[in-house]
Amino acid sequence: MSGSNRSNYDKAGMDPHFYFQRFIISSCMQDIEIRHLRNGNKSANWKKAIPIKIALQEANWRMLDIKEDHYSMKKEIKEIEMEEADDKKTKFITLKFEDKDMLTFTAAPEILDLFYTCISLILNKSIQTDYTTQSLSEFRKLIINRLNFKKRYDKEYAIPELPPEPTCFPCINPNVLKN
């Protein structure tokens, strides 16, 4: 986005980058169902993947809650990579944690894009994907539509200004207006 357009959004308090970041981070704080492979195996049969739920912690976005049927744990994310499996159809994400452990998982393409973008932003990793481009475009449209609606609403439903009080107004008895 050009500098002048971005500053116009900032002046209106509606930077699409800000809202996009908040949207994806809050989305990743919800439990997300994924399928993972044990031991970070990347080329194994994804049909044998184990379902688990993951979510970012509200207090620390780098901390990931991992919930399986019989256990739950918290891990601090250090690095993220998105790759394709050998079949060229399945995409998966590999998370590396501070304790040198790894988690390799797959999910619906929209979930993978959302999660990859979210973690990349949290880790201050530069990212430019079709998902980010399309999402930022949608947020820009929403902001522009809202600003246009507000302008139109303000014009159509604005409270009219009171005319100035005449300087030579005759004294009117206020009791005249009472029933």
WOZINOR-V95518 format. One record per helix or strand of 3 or more residues. SS is the DSSP state (A for helix, B for strand). FROM is the first residue (numbers start at 1). TO is the last residue. If there is no record, write none. Layout:
SS/FROM/TO  SS/FROM/TO
//
This chain:
A/3/11  A/16/28  B/32/37  A/38/40  A/46/48  B/50/56  B/63/67  B/72/84  B/91/97  B/102/106  A/109/122  A/130/156  A/174/177
//
